[in-house]
Amino acid sequence: MTVIEYLYPDSVEQAVVFLETRAGEARIIAGGTDVLPDIRRGRISPRCLVDITRIPGLDQITVAEDYVEVGAAVTFATIKDSPFLNRHVHALVEAARSVGAVAIQNAATWIGNIVQAMPAADGALVAVVLEAQAHVVDGFGAEWRPVESLFAGPGVCAVDPSHQFITHVRFSRPRGLCGSAWERIGRRPSLILPILNCAVKLCLDRDGGYIVRACIGLGPVAAHPFRARQAEAFLEGQLPTAEVFEQAGRLAQGGSSPRSSVKRASREYRLAVVPVLVSKALATAKQRASQSDAGMAGDNLVS
C-alpha cells in the first residue's frame, strides 16, 4: 500500500476529523523518525499521513503553576535547549541527549518516543518516572491518562494511532527539594540500543533529612518501561545515604526480569548492573535535590 495523501491540519479538531474520515487508513506524523522507517519496512501501511507540526502550540513547552506541559511536536533538541528543564528536570534532558544522533534529536519528538512503547525507550522511561499524564484525543472527546497506562506490550501502545493521538504530555512542576537523574549503559553512549537504562526522581523533606517520594524506572527489564515499586516503597521515609541507595538497588534488581540478547548483553550481566545503575542515579538525584531551587519565582514561561 502506498501513501497517497499528506495532510497538514491547522487544529487538533481538524486532525481528529482527518483520522475519522479516513476509516483507519491514516496515521499521525510529527518527527517521522519511527513512522517512516516502519512504512519502509512494511510494518504499517497507511494511505494518509496527518502531519501535526503546523498546529499552533504543539511545538511548545509550557511551565505553569502546577504543571510542565510538552506539546506533541516538541523535539528532543527543544527539550535539550530548555532553560527550565536544564535547571529542574535533569533526567529528561539527559535522556534527550542519548536519543540517536543530533540529526535525530532535531526531528524526533518526546511523545513519538512514548507512543512507540518500547521497554527501553529513553523518553518513555523518563515519562513514567515523572509520573506524567498524556492528553489523548479522538472523535469521542479528550482525556488525561497516566503515561504508564499506555503500554500494552513491547512496542504496543494503548493509543490507537489510526483514530487517536496524544496532543500533550504533562507532569507536576518540581517543587521543594526534588531532583532527578538518568543513567544509561550501552556499547556506545548513543546510536545504539541500551544494555540498560535507569531514570529516578527523588524528593526530600524541606530540611533534606529524609526521603518523602521516590520513583525508579528501568528498561529493558520487563515488557514495558518498568517501575521498581518495591524499591520506591523502601526508600520513602529513609535517610538519603549511600547504604540506603545500595539496598534500593538490590530491591530493584529483585523485581527485574531482563532477557538475554545477542546484540546487547546476557540476562545475568544486566541483573548484575541494575543495583549499580540505580544507586548511582539515586546519589545524583539526591545531590540535585539538595541544591534545587525549583520553587523560585520567575520560571513561568513558554518555550
ChimeraX attribute file (.defattr): number of C-alpha atoms within 10 A of each C-alpha:
attribute: neighborCount
match mode: 1-to-1
recipient: residues
	/A:1	9
	/A:2	9
	/A:3	13
	/A:4	9
	/A:5	11
	/A:6	14
	/A:7	15
	/A:8	16
	/A:9	18
	/A:10	14
	/A:11	15
	/A:12	18
	/A:13	13
	/A:14	15
	/A:15	24
	/A:16	22
	/A:17	15
	/A:18	22
	/A:19	24
	/A:20	17
	/A:21	11
	/A:22	15
	/A:23	10
	/A:24	15
	/A:25	18
	/A:26	24
	/A:27	24
	/A:28	26
	/A:29	24
	/A:30	23
	/A:31	25
	/A:32	16
	/A:33	16
	/A:34	16
	/A:35	20
	/A:36	14
	/A:37	12
	/A:38	13
	/A:39	15
	/A:40	10
	/A:41	9
	/A:42	10
	/A:43	11
	/A:44	15
	/A:45	17
	/A:46	20
	/A:47	16
	/A:48	22
	/A:49	22
	/A:50	21
	/A:51	20
	/A:52	24
	/A:53	20
	/A:54	14
	/A:55	18
	/A:56	13
	/A:57	19
	/A:58	20
	/A:59	20
	/A:60	20
	/A:61	25
	/A:62	18
	/A:63	21
	/A:64	14
	/A:65	11
	/A:66	12
	/A:67	15
	/A:68	21
	/A:69	22
	/A:70	27
	/A:71	23
	/A:72	28
	/A:73	29
	/A:74	26
	/A:75	24
	/A:76	27
	/A:77	21
	/A:78	21
	/A:79	26
	/A:80	18
	/A:81	12
	/A:82	16
	/A:83	14
	/A:84	20
	/A:85	18
	/A:86	15
	/A:87	14
	/A:88	22
	/A:89	24
	/A:90	21
	/A:91	29
	/A:92	27
	/A:93	24
	/A:94	23
	/A:95	25
	/A:96	24
	/A:97	19
	/A:98	21
	/A:99	24
	/A:100	15
	/A:101	12
	/A:102	15
	/A:103	10
	/A:104	17
	/A:105	22
	/A:106	14
	/A:107	18
	/A:108	24
	/A:109	29
	/A:110	30
	/A:111	26
	/A:112	25
	/A:113	20
	/A:114	27
	/A:115	25
	/A:116	18
	/A:117	25
	/A:118	23
	/A:119	23
	/A:120	25
	/A:121	23
	/A:122	30
	/A:123	29
	/A:124	30
	/A:125	35
	/A:126	32
	/A:127	26
	/A:128	25
	/A:129	28
	/A:130	25
	/A:131	16
	/A:132	21
	/A:133	22
	/A:134	26
	/A:135	18
	/A:136	18
	/A:137	21
	/A:138	22
	/A:139	13
	/A:140	8
	/A:141	10
	/A:142	14
	/A:143	12
	/A:144	15
	/A:145	15
	/A:146	16
	/A:147	24
	/A:148	22
	/A:149	13
	/A:150	18
	/A:151	22
	/A:152	14
	/A:153	15
	/A:154	16
	/A:155	15
	/A:156	17
	/A:157	18
	/A:158	14
	/A:159	18
	/A:160	14
	/A:161	18
	/A:162	22
	/A:163	23
	/A:164	22
	/A:165	26
	/A:166	24
	/A:167	20
	/A:168	24
	/A:169	25
	/A:170	24
	/A:171	21
	/A:172	16
	/A:173	17
	/A:174	21
	/A:175	16
	/A:176	19
	/A:177	24
	/A:178	30
	/A:179	30
	/A:180	31
	/A:181	28
	/A:182	27
	/A:183	21
	/A:184	22
	/A:185	16
	/A:186	15
	/A:187	13
	/A:188	11
	/A:189	14
	/A:190	15
	/A:191	14
	/A:192	15
	/A:193	21
	/A:194	22
	/A:195	25
	/A:196	22
	/A:197	27
	/A:198	30
	/A:199	33
	/A:200	32
	/A:201	28
	/A:202	29
	/A:203	26
	/A:204	24
	/A:205	16
	/A:206	13
	/A:207	9
	/A:208	18
	/A:209	14
	/A:210	17
	/A:211	21
	/A:212	18
	/A:213	16
	/A:214	25
	/A:215	23
	/A:216	29
	/A:217	28
	/A:218	32
	/A:219	28
	/A:220	26
	/A:221	25
	/A:222	18
	/A:223	19
	/A:224	25
	/A:225	31
	/A:226	24
	/A:227	25
	/A:228	24
	/A:229	16
	/A:230	14
	/A:231	23
	/A:232	21
	/A:233	14
	/A:234	16
	/A:235	22
	/A:236	18
	/A:237	15
	/A:238	15
	/A:239	16
	/A:240	21
	/A:241	14
	/A:242	13
	/A:243	11
	/A:244	15
	/A:245	25
	/A:246	19
	/A:247	17
	/A:248	24
	/A:249	25
	/A:250	19
	/A:251	20
	/A:252	25
	/A:253	23
	/A:254	15
	/A:255	17
	/A:256	20
	/A:257	17
	/A:258	22
	/A:259	16
	/A:260	14
	/A:261	11
	/A:262	7
	/A:263	11
	/A:264	17
	/A:265	17
	/A:266	14
	/A:267	15
	/A:268	12
	/A:269	13
	/A:270	23
	/A:271	21
	/A:272	12
	/A:273	15
	/A:274	23
	/A:275	21
	/A:276	16
	/A:277	21
	/A:278	31
	/A:279	23
	/A:280	20
	/A:281	25
	/A:282	32
	/A:283	21
	/A:284	18
	/A:285	25
	/A:286	27
	/A:287	17
	/A:288	22
	/A:289	25
	/A:290	19
	/A:291	14
	/A:292	18
	/A:293	16
	/A:294	19
	/A:295	14
	/A:296	10
	/A:297	7
	/A:298	6
	/A:299	13
	/A:300	12
	/A:301	14
	/A:302	15
	/A:303	16
